[in-house]
């Protein structure tokens, strides 16, 4: 953790909804005039799209049917850990971008499914913001979770997570239900060993729970809407969290445990704004004091 160069990390699996959290923070940064270094977790995959397909085929030929983006072999954990360490110490570090689609290809001048070249983070950023799969990963070789000042988990209940992934991959990427199902099954061991344990290390978890039937996610025709959901927000350390204020500001919210507040699904972004804006204020005040800025 660093007073001069704070790090905020959002972690969650593919289809979990981390992009919603990222959008909320981008709005906070813009409103508060904060210059953030934005880091995408996909940029720290070890293989581009074509190379990943080839590597998966090679592993499957060896009898390994569980090689996936969730595990250490398909990611650059060392580079991500070094980025967090270097940024926390100096405010600098090397990043790149993974180009997902044609729109991003026009922006970066690189074909979809490929990486841009490594480059240095812009000078004089106020904080680093990471969104991806592995912001709180710990392995025998690497401890990425030790560096962020604020770790946030986004964790839908498993059936909802699958529905969201099925919907996105079929509608946006043209995959069949069978292909997406195969991906889910292939990733399961790495999901259990590398994704799930992160949520016991996060400072705050957001878990969306549908209040409609999702018992068979593989035949769901649509994603449950925000109004058909509740969001469970759990604080690892509730000290300093003004729960009476949150309950007053978020209509329909209630406490389920001493460290847990439940809000209507449609109020999730409002809850994030109310909860995380004070965190960002504190980080910036601490940074100013550390830098000797009046």
HUCOR-V891981 format. One line per field, one symbol per residue. ss: DSSP state (H for helix, E for strand, C for the rest). phi: phi as a letter, one per 30 degrees, with the letter a starting at -180 (. if undefined). burial: # if it has 9 or more other ideal C-beta (glycine too) atoms within 8 Angstrom, else .. Layout:
ss = ???
phi = ???
burial = ???
//
This chain:
ss = CCCCCEEEEEECCCCCCHHHHHHHHHHHHHHHCCCEEEEEHHHHECCCHHHHHHHHHHHHHCCCCCCCCCCHHHECHHHHHHHHHHHHHHCCCEECCECCCHHHHHHHCCCCCCECCCEECCCCCCEEEEEECCCCCECCCCEHHHCCCEEEEECCCHHHHHHHHHHHHHHHHCCCHHHHHHHHHHHHHHHHHHHHHHHHCCCEEEEEEECCCCCCHHHCCCCCCHHHEEEEEEECCCCCCCHHHHHHHCCCCEEEECCEEEEEHHHHHHHHHHHHHHHHHHHHHHHHHHHCCC
phi = .bddbdbcbcbadeidjddddddddedddddcicccdcbcdddcddbdddddedddddddddjccbdaddcddcbcdddddddddddddbiblcbbbccdaddddddcibdeiccdddbddediddacbcbldbdbdbbecbbdddcddbcbccbdeeddddeddedddddcciddeddddddedddeededdbdedddccddbccbdbdcbdbdbddcddadededcbccccccdbdejdddedddddcdidaccbdcbccbeedcdddededdcedededdddddddddicd
burial = .#..#########.####.##########..#.#.##.###.###..##..#..##..##.....#######.##.#.##########..#.#######....##..#.#.#.###....#...#.#############..#.##.##.########.############....#.#.###.##.###.##..##.###.##.#######...#..#..#...#...########.......#..##..#..#.#....######.###########.###.##.####.....
//
